[in-house]
Amino acid sequence: MIESPNRATPDDSHREPRRRGRLAIITGLVTVLAATGLVQALPAAASQTVTPFLPAPTGSQPVGTTSLYLKDTSRPDPWVPTVKYRELMVSLWYPAKSPGRKRAQYMTAKESELLLKDGEITTIPSDTLSKTRTNAFTDARPAGRRHSLPLVVLSPGHSKPRSELTGLAEELASRGYAVAAIDHTYENVATTFPDGRVTTCVTCEISKGQGWWVKLEKSRAADVSFVLDQLTGKHPKWKGAGLIDTSKIAMAGHSAGGASVVMAMLKDSRLRAGIDIDGTVASTVPASGLSRPFLFLGKPATYTPGKGEAAASWERVWTGLTGWKRWLLMSGAVHMSFTDLGVLVDQLGIEVGADIAGARATNITRRYVTAFFDQHPRGKPQPLLNKSSASYPEITFCSPPEKTCA
């Protein structure tokens, strides 16, 4: 939720200021206050035996991945003004001609160490997260015809690494999408650059009011537009960029990343559709509206229509959406259930208060996100998006005007 300048909001974790105490983080993903008693780790001896892994994607194609270092010299960094340019690290996933020999690393040992240290998690080895088994292969040869791959941009939550959306990215890539996940520099506990530098989370120490979150959403929108320029311009930075269908570009994000999708779509017409996953929106939609397809996907505790400030932010955006739109809620979910975190914390024996298993939440999130992008912008109608499904009883469809979900 968006908090007032002097009030913390305990539920929407990307907006919890540090002054309330250290966040309990696993992979930079567990973002529930340790003081709530919701996070309980197993003894160190038990945790040390676990090697975490991401569920295999369900698409038919092998997945390749690579990383890009991008530098925008047209603007200074928004959070560290002495840096006169904006540096970004971006991970790309894509369908590959064949599996490669080397599986991609989830994150570096140093990133794992800093994330766990930041959350004061000492019950597992500091490099545990770096050993997470992924399903993508480093620098595998891209597959596809020229201009055949829709592109999805992913934006993670505040203080979170782009790696938290790896499972979703692998799923989309296995189904024929190119996917670009952005690390928003100085908004993440740890971002590693090719020269070995590791930047930390400058924004984590800032007291945040609604105006600050609007600034964040605008900054992320600028990051997204710059990345699109670098992937689809005359001199693209990725060797497989010719495979991208520039008429089929969309965006999804989690938490602050999801909230930023609205602003990114308002600022950049290349984004043909968008998904906000459990993110409270600070920005507003202008009177002219936003006519491109949009999906809200969240948890009932925060985003049931008529229930509090966070839901009100979605209702405010909803009235400005003049095109295809849906508001879906997943019962039993907590904030991290929509990311890799839900799966990883289950495997590591950490209780976060979810009433749905991490693997099940991942399956549902992947299914609905993929269905949305298959319909928008791919143009393949998806009946799953029209009404409740017996296969996914955890998902309810909400009607904000009536303040009902069914």
C-alpha positions as CSV (number, residue, x, y, z in Angstrom):
1,M,0.0,0.0,0.0
2,I,1.0,3.6,-0.3
3,E,1.7,4.9,3.1
4,S,1.4,8.4,4.4
5,P,4.8,10.1,4.9
6,N,4.9,9.0,8.6
7,R,3.0,5.8,8.6
8,A,4.3,2.3,7.7
9,T,2.1,-0.2,5.8
10,P,2.7,-3.7,7.0
11,D,1.1,-5.6,4.1
12,D,2.5,-4.3,0.8
13,S,6.1,-5.1,1.5
14,H,7.8,-3.0,-1.1
15,R,6.6,0.1,0.8
16,E,7.7,-0.9,4.3
17,P,10.3,1.7,5.6
18,R,13.4,0.5,7.3
19,R,12.7,2.6,10.4
20,R,10.1,-0.1,11.5
21,G,13.0,-2.6,11.8
22,R,14.8,-4.9,9.4
23,L,12.9,-6.8,6.9
24,A,13.1,-10.6,7.0
25,I,14.3,-11.4,3.5
26,I,15.1,-14.6,1.8
27,T,16.6,-14.1,-1.7
28,G,15.6,-10.6,-1.1
29,L,12.2,-12.0,-1.5
30,V,10.8,-12.6,1.9
31,T,9.5,-9.2,2.7
32,V,7.3,-9.7,5.8
33,L,8.5,-8.1,9.0
34,A,10.1,-10.6,11.3
35,A,8.3,-8.9,14.1
36,T,4.9,-10.1,12.8
37,G,5.9,-13.6,13.7
38,L,4.9,-14.8,10.2
39,V,8.4,-15.8,9.2
40,Q,9.8,-18.9,10.9
41,A,13.0,-20.5,9.7
42,L,14.0,-24.1,10.2
43,P,17.1,-24.8,12.2
44,A,20.3,-24.2,10.3
45,A,21.2,-27.9,10.1
46,A,18.0,-28.6,8.3
47,S,18.2,-25.6,5.9
48,Q,21.7,-26.4,4.9
49,T,20.7,-29.6,3.2
50,V,18.4,-27.9,0.7
51,T,19.3,-26.9,-2.8
52,P,16.5,-24.7,-4.0
53,F,15.2,-25.0,-7.6
54,L,12.7,-23.3,-9.9
55,P,9.8,-25.4,-11.3
56,A,10.4,-26.4,-14.9
57,P,8.5,-24.3,-17.5
58,T,5.6,-26.0,-19.2
59,G,6.2,-24.7,-22.8
60,S,7.7,-26.9,-25.5
61,Q,10.8,-24.9,-26.3
62,P,14.2,-24.9,-24.5
63,V,15.1,-21.6,-22.9
64,G,18.2,-19.5,-23.4
65,T,19.3,-16.5,-21.4
66,T,21.9,-13.7,-21.5
67,S,22.5,-10.4,-19.6
68,L,23.0,-6.9,-21.0
69,Y,24.7,-3.9,-19.5
70,L,23.0,-0.7,-20.7
71,K,24.0,2.9,-20.1
72,D,21.7,5.9,-20.7
73,T,23.8,9.0,-21.0
74,S,20.8,11.2,-21.7
75,R,19.8,11.4,-18.0
76,P,21.5,11.3,-14.6
77,D,20.7,8.6,-12.1
78,P,17.4,9.7,-10.3
79,W,18.6,8.5,-6.9
80,V,22.4,9.3,-7.0
81,P,22.6,12.7,-8.8
82,T,26.4,12.6,-8.8
83,V,26.2,9.7,-11.3
84,K,25.5,11.6,-14.6
85,Y,24.0,8.6,-16.4
86,R,21.6,5.8,-15.7
87,E,23.2,2.3,-15.7
88,L,21.0,-0.8,-16.0
89,M,21.4,-4.5,-15.9
90,V,18.9,-6.5,-18.0
91,S,18.4,-10.2,-18.3
92,L,16.9,-11.7,-21.5
93,W,15.2,-15.0,-21.8
94,Y,14.2,-16.4,-25.2
95,P,13.3,-19.7,-26.9
96,A,16.5,-21.5,-27.9
97,K,17.4,-23.8,-30.8
98,S,18.6,-26.4,-28.3
99,P,19.5,-26.6,-24.6
100,G,23.0,-25.3,-23.8
101,R,25.7,-26.9,-21.7
102,K,25.6,-24.5,-18.8
103,R,22.5,-23.6,-16.8
104,A,22.2,-19.9,-15.9
105,Q,23.1,-18.8,-12.4
106,Y,20.1,-17.5,-10.4
107,M,22.2,-14.8,-8.8
108,T,25.9,-14.4,-7.7
109,A,27.2,-15.6,-4.3
110,K,27.8,-12.0,-3.3
111,E,24.2,-11.0,-4.2
112,S,22.9,-13.9,-2.1
113,E,25.1,-12.9,0.8
114,L,24.0,-9.3,0.7
115,L,20.3,-10.1,0.4
116,L,20.5,-12.5,3.3
117,K,22.6,-10.2,5.4
118,D,20.1,-7.4,4.7
119,G,17.3,-9.5,6.1
120,E,19.3,-10.8,9.0
121,I,18.8,-14.4,7.8
122,T,21.5,-16.5,9.4
123,T,19.9,-20.0,9.4
124,I,21.1,-20.8,5.9
125,P,24.5,-20.5,4.2
126,S,25.1,-17.1,2.7
127,D,25.5,-18.4,-0.9
128,T,22.3,-20.6,-0.8
129,L,20.4,-18.5,-3.3
130,S,23.2,-18.5,-5.8
131,K,22.8,-22.2,-6.0
132,T,19.2,-22.1,-7.0
133,R,18.7,-24.4,-10.0
134,T,17.3,-22.6,-13.0
135,N,15.9,-24.0,-16.3
136,A,17.6,-21.6,-18.8
137,F,20.9,-22.1,-20.5
138,T,23.5,-19.3,-20.8
139,D,23.9,-17.8,-24.3
140,A,22.1,-20.6,-26.1
141,R,21.3,-19.8,-29.7
142,P,18.0,-18.0,-30.1
143,A,15.2,-19.8,-32.1
144,G,12.5,-18.2,-34.2
145,R,11.9,-16.4,-37.5
146,R,12.7,-12.8,-38.0
147,H,10.2,-10.5,-36.2
148,S,8.3,-13.5,-34.7
149,L,8.8,-13.2,-31.0
150,P,6.5,-11.0,-28.8
151,L,8.5,-9.1,-26.2
152,V,7.5,-8.9,-22.5
153,V,9.3,-6.5,-20.2
154,L,9.3,-7.5,-16.5
155,S,9.9,-5.1,-13.5
156,P,10.5,-6.5,-10.0
157,G,9.4,-5.1,-6.6
158,H,11.2,-2.3,-4.8
159,S,14.4,-3.6,-3.2
160,K,14.1,-6.8,-5.2
161,P,16.4,-8.3,-7.9
162,R,15.3,-9.0,-11.4
163,S,16.0,-12.6,-10.6
164,E,12.8,-12.9,-8.5
165,L,10.8,-13.1,-11.8
166,T,13.0,-15.8,-13.4
167,G,10.4,-18.5,-13.1
168,L,7.8,-16.4,-14.9
169,A,10.4,-15.4,-17.6
170,E,11.4,-19.0,-18.2
171,E,7.7,-20.0,-18.6
172,L,7.1,-17.2,-21.2
173,A,10.3,-17.9,-23.1
174,S,9.4,-21.6,-23.3
175,R,6.2,-20.5,-25.0
176,G,7.8,-18.4,-27.7
177,Y,8.3,-15.0,-26.0
178,A,11.4,-12.9,-25.6
179,V,11.5,-11.5,-22.1
180,A,13.5,-8.7,-20.7
181,A,13.7,-8.2,-16.9
182,I,15.2,-5.0,-15.6
183,D,17.3,-4.4,-12.4
184,H,16.4,-0.8,-11.5
185,T,19.7,0.4,-10.1
186,Y,20.0,1.7,-6.5
187,E,16.4,0.4,-6.0
188,N,17.7,-3.2,-5.3
189,V,19.7,-4.6,-2.4
190,A,22.3,-5.8,-4.8
191,T,23.0,-5.3,-8.5
192,T,26.2,-6.7,-10.0
193,F,27.8,-5.0,-13.1
194,P,30.2,-6.6,-15.5
195,D,33.2,-4.8,-14.1
196,G,32.5,-6.4,-10.7
197,R,30.8,-3.4,-9.0
198,V,27.9,-4.1,-6.8
199,T,25.4,-1.3,-6.2
200,T,23.1,-1.4,-3.2
201,C,19.7,0.0,-2.3
202,V,19.9,3.7,-1.8
203,T,16.2,4.1,-2.0
204,C,15.6,1.6,0.8
205,E,16.7,4.2,3.4
206,I,14.4,6.9,2.2
207,S,11.1,7.8,4.0
208,K,8.4,7.5,1.4
209,G,5.2,9.4,0.8
210,Q,2.9,9.1,-2.2
211,G,4.8,11.7,-4.2
212,W,8.0,9.6,-3.8
213,W,6.2,6.6,-5.2
214,V,5.0,8.6,-8.2
215,K,8.6,9.6,-8.8
216,L,9.6,5.9,-8.7
217,E,7.0,4.9,-11.2
218,K,8.1,7.7,-13.6
219,S,11.7,6.7,-13.2
220,R,10.9,3.0,-13.9
221,A,8.8,4.1,-17.0
222,A,11.9,5.9,-18.3
223,D,14.0,2.8,-17.6
224,V,11.5,0.7,-19.6
225,S,11.5,3.1,-22.6
226,F,15.3,3.2,-22.7
227,V,15.5,-0.6,-22.6
228,L,13.0,-0.8,-25.5
229,D,15.1,1.7,-27.4
230,Q,18.2,-0.5,-26.9
231,L,16.4,-3.7,-28.0
232,T,14.4,-2.4,-31.0
233,G,16.3,0.6,-32.3
234,K,18.6,0.8,-35.3
235,H,21.6,-0.6,-33.4
236,P,20.2,-3.1,-30.9
237,K,22.3,-4.3,-28.1
238,W,21.1,-8.0,-28.3
239,K,22.3,-10.1,-31.2
240,G,18.8,-11.8,-31.3
241,A,16.9,-8.5,-31.4
242,G,15.9,-9.1,-35.0
243,L,13.6,-11.9,-33.8
244,I,11.4,-9.4,-31.8
245,D,8.0,-8.4,-33.2
246,T,7.9,-4.7,-32.4
247,S,4.2,-4.6,-32.8
248,K,3.7,-7.1,-29.9
249,I,5.4,-5.6,-26.9
250,A,3.9,-5.8,-23.4
251,M,4.9,-5.4,-19.8
252,A,4.2,-7.0,-16.4
253,G,5.6,-6.3,-13.0
254,H,5.3,-7.3,-9.3
255,S,4.7,-4.9,-6.4
256,A,6.4,-1.6,-7.3
257,G,7.2,-3.1,-10.7
258,G,3.5,-3.8,-11.3
259,A,2.5,-0.4,-10.1
260,S,4.9,1.1,-12.6
261,V,3.2,-0.6,-15.6
262,V,0.5,2.0,-15.7
263,M,2.9,4.9,-16.0
264,A,5.1,3.0,-18.5
265,M,2.1,2.4,-20.7
266,L,1.0,6.0,-20.4
267,K,4.5,7.2,-21.4
268,D,5.3,4.6,-24.1
269,S,2.7,3.6,-26.8
270,R,4.9,0.7,-27.8
271,L,3.6,-1.2,-24.8
272,R,0.4,-2.8,-26.1
273,A,-0.8,-4.5,-22.9
274,G,0.1,-4.6,-19.2
275,I,-0.2,-6.5,-16.0
276,D,0.0,-5.2,-12.4
277,I,0.8,-8.1,-10.1
278,D,0.0,-7.1,-6.5
279,G,1.3,-3.5,-6.7
280,T,-0.4,-0.4,-5.3
281,V,-0.4,2.4,-7.9
282,A,0.5,5.9,-6.9
283,S,0.1,7.5,-10.4
284,T,-3.2,8.5,-11.9
285,V,-4.7,7.9,-15.4
286,P,-5.5,11.1,-17.2
287,A,-9.0,12.0,-18.3
288,S,-8.3,10.8,-21.8
289,G,-8.0,7.3,-20.3
290,L,-5.8,4.3,-21.2
291,S,-7.5,2.1,-23.9
292,R,-4.9,-0.8,-24.1
293,P,-5.6,-4.1,-22.4
294,F,-4.8,-4.3,-18.7
295,L,-4.9,-7.0,-16.0
296,F,-4.8,-6.7,-12.2
297,L,-3.7,-9.8,-10.4
298,G,-3.4,-9.7,-6.6
299,K,-4.3,-11.1,-3.2
300,P,-7.7,-10.7,-1.5
301,A,-6.2,-9.4,1.8
302,T,-5.1,-6.2,0.0
303,Y,-7.0,-5.8,-3.2
304,T,-10.6,-6.8,-2.6
305,P,-12.6,-3.9,-4.1
306,G,-13.7,-1.4,-1.4
307,K,-11.2,-2.8,1.1
308,G,-8.7,-0.1,2.0
309,E,-6.2,2.2,0.4
310,A,-4.4,-0.3,-1.9
311,A,-7.7,-1.5,-3.4
312,A,-8.7,2.1,-3.8
313,S,-5.6,2.7,-5.9
314,W,-6.7,0.0,-8.3
315,E,-10.3,1.3,-8.4
316,R,-8.9,4.7,-9.3
317,V,-6.9,3.3,-12.2
318,W,-9.8,1.0,-13.2
319,T,-12.1,3.9,-14.0
320,G,-9.5,5.3,-16.4
321,L,-9.1,2.0,-18.3
322,T,-11.3,2.2,-21.3
323,G,-10.3,-1.0,-23.1
324,W,-10.2,-4.7,-22.2
325,K,-9.6,-5.2,-18.4
326,R,-9.8,-7.7,-15.7
327,W,-9.4,-7.7,-11.9
328,L,-8.4,-11.1,-10.5
329,L,-7.5,-12.3,-7.0
330,M,-5.8,-15.4,-5.8
331,S,-7.1,-16.8,-2.5
332,G,-4.5,-17.9,0.0
333,A,-1.7,-15.8,-1.5
334,V,0.7,-13.4,0.2
335,H,2.8,-10.8,-1.5
336,M,5.6,-13.1,-2.5
337,S,3.4,-15.9,-3.7
338,F,3.4,-14.4,-7.2
339,T,7.2,-14.6,-7.6
340,D,9.9,-17.2,-7.2
341,L,9.8,-16.4,-3.5
342,G,6.8,-18.4,-2.8
343,V,8.5,-21.6,-4.2
344,L,11.9,-20.9,-2.6
345,V,10.7,-20.2,0.9
346,D,8.7,-23.4,0.9
347,Q,11.8,-25.4,-0.1
348,L,13.9,-23.6,2.5
349,G,11.4,-24.3,5.2
350,I,10.4,-20.7,5.9
351,E,6.8,-20.0,6.9
352,V,5.4,-16.7,5.5
353,G,1.7,-17.1,6.2
354,A,0.5,-18.2,2.8
355,D,-2.5,-20.6,2.6
356,I,-1.5,-21.7,-0.8
357,A,1.6,-23.7,-1.7
358,G,4.3,-21.8,-3.5
359,A,4.4,-24.3,-6.4
360,R,0.6,-24.0,-6.8
361,A,0.7,-20.2,-6.7
362,T,3.5,-20.2,-9.3
363,N,1.5,-22.5,-11.6
364,I,-1.5,-20.2,-11.4
365,T,0.4,-17.0,-11.9
366,R,2.2,-18.4,-14.9
367,R,-1.1,-19.7,-16.4
368,Y,-3.0,-16.4,-16.1
369,V,-0.1,-14.2,-17.1
370,T,0.6,-16.4,-20.2
371,A,-3.1,-16.5,-21.1
372,F,-3.2,-12.7,-20.9
373,F,-0.2,-12.2,-23.2
374,D,-1.4,-14.9,-25.6
375,Q,-4.6,-12.9,-26.0
376,H,-2.9,-9.4,-25.7
377,P,-0.9,-8.7,-27.7
378,R,-0.6,-12.1,-29.5
379,G,-4.2,-12.1,-30.5
380,K,-5.2,-15.6,-29.5
381,P,-8.5,-15.6,-27.5
382,Q,-8.3,-17.2,-24.1
383,P,-11.6,-18.4,-22.5
384,L,-9.7,-18.7,-19.2
385,L,-9.9,-14.9,-18.9
386,N,-13.6,-14.7,-19.3
387,K,-14.9,-16.4,-16.2
388,S,-14.0,-18.5,-13.2
389,S,-12.4,-21.9,-14.0
390,A,-12.9,-25.2,-12.1
391,S,-9.2,-25.9,-12.7
392,Y,-8.2,-22.8,-10.8
393,P,-10.8,-22.3,-8.0
394,E,-8.3,-20.0,-6.2
395,I,-8.9,-17.3,-8.8
396,T,-11.9,-15.0,-8.4
397,F,-13.1,-12.3,-10.9
398,C,-13.9,-9.0,-9.3
399,S,-16.3,-6.3,-10.4
400,P,-15.1,-3.0,-8.8
401,P,-18.3,-1.0,-9.4
402,E,-20.4,-3.6,-7.5
403,K,-17.6,-4.3,-5.0
404,T,-18.0,-8.0,-5.6
405,C,-15.7,-11.0,-6.5
406,A,-16.9,-14.4,-7.6
